[in-house]
């Protein structure tokens, strides 16, 4: 095992983060989001269910601070040396009356961070209010600064190497969708189809394997497709159902999404008419994506098609995607929605997600794309028409 990118690539990312820190006058940054930790160092382990942070300063390599039993993953997956590991002992893991961040606060004091401006990620799933409280009580002289999404915004424009990694993830999700198409039929349990999909996602292909996707694969069958994110069940698919499949492929934690719709047997004309309008909207979106336009312009291209067909979709139609861990593969930065003024740049990667959820059925169609110097590249390549299983 080793970090998936060169040390030079990680050093460039580190300098980008340090420049953003300097802009906000931050002396040290605590990252709690495992996706950000991975992006900056390559660190990869299922260790984020207990307190874990990566400390970034301006004059030393990042330092991982986490559970001792997970410390070995630093040498296995990152470019960091042993001096970048500061583990806390097992005795403070999920114990009443103590907390790992008491130990981490001591590490920070040993590093001379008292009286410094320390940034922290305030809205990540993996850095709790209790963690922050223990740190603030332990490093009392520090000035604590909300640096939420600082690293996420640094991740927005991908390197060429990252886009290449996402092309591999695209091959994985295409394979998983192919397996879904080949196996779905009335009478098959949803869970049995999902077992085959998961095997394809992780087993990958003859060239490379896959990781667990950061977003759970979704099956939206029949009335369950009237909402956006239902989980699969052990119910059997039924003849006449419209089924939306929202799947992903993940390579070295880089995620690519792909959504398609299946019709089991004869379906109502409204399904095919709506799908045609959605594909028209997707084509309009792909035609307008290029560097130098705001995200809101992409949404407007879609909205114009919706207005033409008398359809309504209140939610955003896409977002920046890349490195991710459960429960989400979005980067929490750019969204394709009205009012988002973020300007598109080459090598941004977006999941263009078009879903229509009706009263008792729904459909989905999506592509993961990369912005190019002149337009857009669809990383995912898969037939868009409603797949009819007779």
C-alpha positions as CSV (number, residue, x, y, z in Angstrom):
1,X,0.0,0.0,0.0
2,X,1.1,3.6,-0.6
3,X,-0.4,7.0,-1.2
4,X,-2.2,7.0,-4.5
5,X,-0.5,10.2,-5.8
6,X,3.1,11.4,-5.8
7,X,4.6,13.3,-2.9
8,X,5.0,16.4,-5.2
9,X,1.2,16.3,-5.8
10,X,0.5,16.3,-2.1
11,X,3.0,19.1,-1.5
12,X,1.2,21.2,-4.0
13,X,-2.0,20.6,-2.2
14,X,-0.4,21.5,1.1
15,X,0.8,24.8,-0.3
16,X,-2.7,25.5,-1.5
17,X,-4.1,24.9,1.9
18,X,-1.4,27.0,3.6
19,X,-2.1,29.9,1.2
20,X,-5.8,29.7,2.2
21,X,-4.8,29.6,5.9
22,X,-2.6,32.7,5.4
23,X,-5.6,34.5,3.8
24,X,-7.6,33.9,7.0
25,X,-4.6,34.6,9.3
26,X,-4.7,31.0,10.6
27,X,-1.5,29.7,12.2
28,X,-2.7,26.1,12.6
29,X,-5.6,24.1,11.1
30,X,-7.3,21.1,12.6
31,X,-9.0,18.9,10.0
32,X,-11.6,16.4,11.2
33,X,-13.2,15.5,7.8
34,X,-11.6,12.2,6.7
35,X,-12.0,13.3,3.0
36,X,-9.9,16.3,3.6
37,X,-7.3,14.3,5.5
38,X,-7.2,11.8,2.7
39,X,-6.9,14.5,0.0
40,X,-4.0,16.3,1.8
41,X,-2.0,13.2,2.8
42,X,-3.5,10.0,1.4
43,X,-4.5,8.7,4.9
44,X,-7.0,6.0,4.5
45,X,-8.5,3.9,7.3
46,X,-11.9,3.3,8.8
47,X,-10.7,5.2,11.9
48,X,-13.0,8.2,11.8
49,X,-15.7,6.7,14.1
50,X,-13.5,7.8,17.0
51,X,-12.0,11.3,17.4
52,X,-9.3,11.9,14.8
53,X,-7.7,15.1,13.4
54,X,-4.9,16.2,11.1
55,X,-3.0,19.3,12.2
56,X,-1.6,21.6,9.5
57,X,0.9,24.4,10.3
58,X,3.0,26.6,8.0
59,X,6.4,25.2,8.9
60,X,6.1,21.4,9.4
61,X,4.6,18.4,7.8
62,X,1.0,17.7,8.8
63,X,0.5,15.6,12.0
64,X,-2.0,12.9,12.4
65,X,-3.6,12.6,15.9
66,X,-5.8,9.7,16.4
67,X,-6.3,6.3,18.1
68,X,-3.1,4.4,18.7
69,X,-4.3,1.2,17.0
70,X,-4.9,3.1,13.8
71,X,-1.5,4.9,13.7
72,X,0.0,2.2,11.4
73,X,-2.2,3.4,8.6
74,X,-0.1,6.6,8.4
75,X,3.0,4.7,7.1
76,X,0.9,2.4,5.0
77,X,-1.1,5.1,3.1
78,X,0.6,8.5,3.3
79,X,3.8,10.3,2.4
80,X,4.3,11.3,6.0
81,X,7.1,10.1,8.3
82,X,6.9,8.6,11.8
83,X,7.4,12.1,13.2
84,X,4.0,13.0,11.9
85,X,2.2,10.6,14.1
86,X,0.9,11.5,17.6
87,X,-1.5,8.8,18.9
88,X,-3.6,8.8,21.9
89,X,-4.0,5.7,24.1
90,X,-6.8,3.1,24.2
91,X,-7.6,4.1,27.8
92,X,-9.5,7.3,26.6
93,X,-11.5,5.6,23.9
94,X,-15.3,5.8,24.7
95,X,-14.7,6.0,28.4
96,X,-16.7,8.0,30.9
97,X,-14.9,10.9,32.5
98,X,-12.2,11.3,29.8
99,X,-12.0,12.2,26.1
100,X,-9.3,11.7,23.5
101,X,-9.2,15.4,22.8
102,X,-7.8,16.0,26.2
103,X,-4.7,14.2,25.0
104,X,-4.7,16.0,21.7
105,X,-4.9,19.3,23.5
106,X,-1.8,18.3,25.4
107,X,-0.1,17.4,22.1
108,X,-0.9,20.9,20.7
109,X,0.5,22.6,23.8
110,X,3.7,20.5,23.4
111,X,3.9,21.8,19.9
112,X,3.8,25.4,21.2
113,X,0.3,26.3,19.8
114,X,-0.7,28.4,22.8
115,X,-1.7,32.0,21.8
116,X,-1.9,30.9,18.1
117,X,-4.9,31.4,15.8
118,X,-6.2,27.8,15.4
119,X,-8.8,27.0,12.7
120,X,-11.1,24.1,12.9
121,X,-13.8,22.5,10.8
122,X,-17.1,23.3,12.4
123,X,-19.6,21.5,10.3
124,X,-18.0,18.2,9.5
125,X,-19.8,15.0,10.6
126,X,-16.7,13.8,12.4
127,X,-15.7,16.7,14.7
128,X,-18.1,17.0,17.6
129,X,-18.9,19.9,19.8
130,X,-17.5,17.9,22.7
131,X,-14.2,17.5,20.9
132,X,-14.0,21.2,20.3
133,X,-14.9,21.9,23.9
134,X,-12.1,19.7,25.3
135,X,-9.6,21.3,22.9
136,X,-10.6,24.9,23.8
137,X,-10.4,24.0,27.5
138,X,-7.0,22.4,27.0
139,X,-5.4,25.1,24.8
140,X,-6.9,28.0,26.6
141,X,-4.7,30.8,25.3
142,X,-5.4,30.0,21.6
143,X,-7.7,32.1,19.4
144,X,-10.1,29.6,17.9
145,X,-11.3,30.4,14.4
146,X,-14.1,28.7,12.4
147,X,-12.3,27.5,9.2
148,X,-15.2,25.4,8.0
149,X,-14.8,24.3,4.3
150,X,-11.4,25.9,3.9
151,X,-9.9,22.6,2.6
152,X,-13.1,21.7,0.7
153,X,-12.8,24.8,-1.4
154,X,-9.1,24.0,-2.0
155,X,-10.2,20.6,-3.4
156,X,-12.7,22.2,-5.9
157,X,-10.4,22.3,-8.9
158,X,-8.8,18.9,-9.4
159,X,-5.4,18.1,-10.8
160,X,-5.0,16.1,-14.0
161,X,-4.1,13.1,-11.9
162,X,-7.3,13.4,-9.9
163,X,-9.4,13.6,-13.0
164,X,-7.7,10.4,-14.3
165,X,-8.5,8.7,-11.0
166,X,-12.2,9.7,-11.5
167,X,-12.2,8.3,-15.0
168,X,-11.3,4.9,-13.4
169,X,-14.2,5.4,-10.9
170,X,-16.4,6.1,-13.9
171,X,-15.5,2.7,-15.4
172,X,-16.5,1.1,-12.1
173,X,-19.9,2.6,-11.9
174,X,-20.6,1.8,-15.5
175,X,-19.8,-1.8,-14.7
176,X,-22.1,-1.7,-11.7
177,X,-25.0,-0.2,-13.7
178,X,-24.5,-2.9,-16.4
179,X,-24.8,-5.6,-13.7
180,X,-28.0,-3.9,-12.5
181,X,-29.5,-3.9,-16.0
182,X,-28.6,-7.5,-16.6
183,X,-30.2,-8.8,-13.4
184,X,-33.2,-6.6,-12.6
185,X,-36.5,-8.3,-13.2
186,X,-39.9,-8.7,-11.6
187,X,-39.8,-11.2,-8.8
188,X,-36.2,-10.5,-7.8
189,X,-35.7,-9.1,-4.3
190,X,-34.2,-5.6,-4.1
191,X,-31.6,-6.8,-1.7
192,X,-30.5,-9.6,-4.1
193,X,-30.0,-7.1,-6.9
194,X,-28.1,-4.9,-4.5
195,X,-25.8,-7.7,-3.5
196,X,-24.8,-8.1,-7.2
197,X,-24.3,-4.3,-7.5
198,X,-22.1,-4.1,-4.5
199,X,-20.0,-7.0,-5.7
200,X,-19.5,-5.2,-9.0
201,X,-18.7,-1.9,-7.3
202,X,-16.0,-3.4,-5.0
203,X,-14.8,-6.2,-7.3
204,X,-14.3,-3.7,-10.1
205,X,-12.9,-5.1,-13.3
206,X,-9.8,-6.9,-14.5
207,X,-7.7,-3.6,-14.4
208,X,-8.5,-2.3,-10.9
209,X,-10.8,-2.8,-7.9
210,X,-13.2,-0.4,-6.2
211,X,-13.8,1.0,-2.7
212,X,-17.0,1.3,-0.8
213,X,-18.9,4.3,-2.3
214,X,-19.3,7.3,0.1
215,X,-23.0,7.5,-0.8
216,X,-24.9,4.3,-0.4
217,X,-26.3,2.9,-3.6
218,X,-30.0,3.5,-3.9
219,X,-32.9,1.7,-5.4
220,X,-36.1,3.8,-5.9
221,X,-38.8,1.4,-6.9
222,X,-42.5,2.2,-7.5
223,X,-44.0,4.4,-4.8
224,X,-40.6,4.5,-3.0
225,X,-39.4,6.6,-5.9
226,X,-41.6,9.5,-4.8
227,X,-38.8,10.4,-2.4
228,X,-35.2,11.0,-3.2
229,X,-33.1,8.7,-1.0
230,X,-34.9,5.5,0.1
231,X,-32.9,2.5,1.1
232,X,-33.3,-0.9,-0.6
233,X,-35.5,-3.5,1.1
234,X,-36.2,-7.2,0.7
235,X,-39.3,-6.5,-1.3
236,X,-39.6,-8.0,-4.8
237,X,-39.6,-5.9,-7.9
238,X,-43.0,-5.9,-9.6
239,X,-44.1,-5.8,-13.2
240,X,-45.1,-2.3,-14.1
241,X,-42.8,-0.6,-11.7
242,X,-40.6,2.3,-12.6
243,X,-37.2,1.9,-10.9
244,X,-34.5,4.6,-10.5
245,X,-31.0,3.4,-9.7
246,X,-28.5,5.8,-8.2
247,X,-25.2,4.1,-8.1
248,X,-21.5,5.0,-7.7
249,X,-18.0,3.9,-8.5
250,X,-15.2,4.7,-6.1
251,X,-11.5,4.4,-6.9
252,X,-9.0,5.3,-4.1
253,X,-11.9,7.2,-2.4
254,X,-12.6,9.2,-5.5
255,X,-16.4,8.9,-6.2
256,X,-18.3,9.1,-9.4
257,X,-22.1,9.0,-9.5
258,X,-24.4,7.6,-12.2
259,X,-28.3,7.5,-12.1
260,X,-30.5,5.7,-14.6
261,X,-34.1,4.6,-14.8
262,X,-35.6,1.1,-15.6
263,X,-39.1,0.3,-16.5
264,X,-40.3,-3.2,-15.6
265,X,-42.8,-4.1,-18.3
266,X,-45.1,-1.7,-19.9
267,X,-45.1,1.7,-18.2
268,X,-47.3,4.8,-18.5
269,X,-46.6,7.3,-21.2
270,X,-45.9,9.9,-18.6
271,X,-42.7,8.1,-17.6
272,X,-41.3,8.2,-21.1
273,X,-42.4,11.7,-21.7
274,X,-40.8,12.9,-18.5
275,X,-37.7,11.0,-19.2
276,X,-37.5,12.6,-22.6
277,X,-37.8,16.1,-21.1
278,X,-35.2,15.2,-18.5
279,X,-32.7,14.1,-21.2
280,X,-33.4,17.3,-23.1
281,X,-32.6,19.2,-19.9
282,X,-29.4,17.2,-19.4
283,X,-28.3,18.0,-22.9
284,X,-29.0,21.7,-22.4
285,X,-26.9,21.6,-19.2
286,X,-24.0,19.8,-20.9
287,X,-24.1,22.3,-23.7
288,X,-23.8,25.3,-21.4
289,X,-21.1,24.0,-19.0
290,X,-17.7,25.7,-19.7
291,X,-15.1,27.7,-17.8
292,X,-16.0,31.3,-16.8
293,X,-19.8,30.9,-16.2
294,X,-21.5,30.9,-12.8
295,X,-23.1,27.7,-11.5
296,X,-26.4,29.5,-11.6
297,X,-26.2,29.7,-15.4
298,X,-26.0,25.9,-15.6
299,X,-29.2,25.6,-13.5
300,X,-30.9,28.2,-15.7
301,X,-30.3,26.0,-18.7
302,X,-32.2,23.2,-17.0
303,X,-34.9,25.5,-15.7
304,X,-35.7,26.7,-19.1
305,X,-36.4,23.2,-20.3
306,X,-38.5,22.5,-17.2
307,X,-40.6,25.6,-17.8
308,X,-41.1,24.6,-21.4
309,X,-42.5,21.2,-20.4
310,X,-44.4,22.5,-17.3
311,X,-42.3,20.5,-14.9
312,X,-41.1,21.5,-11.4
313,X,-38.0,20.5,-9.5
314,X,-37.2,22.6,-6.5
315,X,-33.9,21.0,-5.4
316,X,-30.4,21.7,-6.9
317,X,-29.4,19.8,-10.0
318,X,-25.8,19.0,-9.1
319,X,-22.7,19.6,-6.9
320,X,-19.0,19.2,-6.8
321,X,-17.9,15.6,-6.3
322,X,-14.5,14.0,-5.5
323,X,-12.9,12.4,-2.5
324,X,-15.5,11.2,0.0
325,X,-16.3,8.9,2.9
326,X,-19.7,7.9,4.2
327,X,-22.2,9.4,4.5
328,X,-21.6,11.8,1.5
329,X,-19.6,12.1,-1.7
330,X,-20.4,15.8,-2.3
331,X,-17.7,18.3,-1.5
332,X,-20.1,20.8,0.2
333,X,-19.0,23.7,-2.0
334,X,-20.4,24.4,-5.5
335,X,-24.0,23.6,-6.1
336,X,-25.8,23.8,-9.5
337,X,-28.7,25.9,-8.3
338,X,-30.2,29.4,-8.8
339,X,-28.1,32.0,-7.1
340,X,-24.8,30.1,-6.8
341,X,-22.3,32.5,-8.3
342,X,-19.3,30.2,-8.1
343,X,-17.5,30.4,-11.4
344,X,-16.7,27.2,-13.3
345,X,-13.1,26.4,-13.9
346,X,-11.3,23.7,-15.8
347,X,-10.9,20.4,-13.9
348,X,-13.9,21.0,-11.6
349,X,-15.8,17.7,-11.4
350,X,-19.5,17.8,-11.0
351,X,-22.3,15.2,-10.5
352,X,-25.2,16.6,-12.6
353,X,-28.1,14.9,-10.9
354,X,-31.5,15.2,-12.5
355,X,-34.4,13.5,-10.6
356,X,-38.1,13.9,-10.9
357,X,-40.1,12.5,-7.9
358,X,-43.8,12.3,-8.6
359,X,-46.7,11.2,-6.4
360,X,-46.3,7.5,-6.9
361,X,-43.3,7.1,-9.1
362,X,-40.0,8.8,-10.0
363,X,-37.1,8.7,-12.3
364,X,-33.4,9.8,-12.3
365,X,-30.8,10.6,-14.8
366,X,-27.3,11.8,-14.0
367,X,-23.8,12.2,-15.3
368,X,-20.5,12.9,-13.6
369,X,-18.6,15.5,-15.7
370,X,-15.3,17.3,-15.7
371,X,-15.1,20.9,-16.9
372,X,-12.5,21.2,-19.7
373,X,-10.8,24.3,-21.0
374,X,-13.4,24.6,-23.7
375,X,-16.5,22.8,-22.4
376,X,-17.3,19.6,-20.6
377,X,-16.3,15.9,-20.6
378,X,-18.7,13.3,-19.5
379,X,-16.7,10.9,-17.3
380,X,-19.6,8.5,-17.3
381,X,-20.7,6.9,-20.5
382,X,-24.0,4.9,-20.4
383,X,-27.2,4.8,-22.5
384,X,-29.6,7.4,-21.1
385,X,-32.9,6.1,-22.4
386,X,-35.3,4.4,-20.0
387,X,-34.2,0.7,-20.0
388,X,-37.3,-1.4,-20.5
389,X,-37.3,-5.0,-19.1
390,X,-40.0,-6.9,-20.9
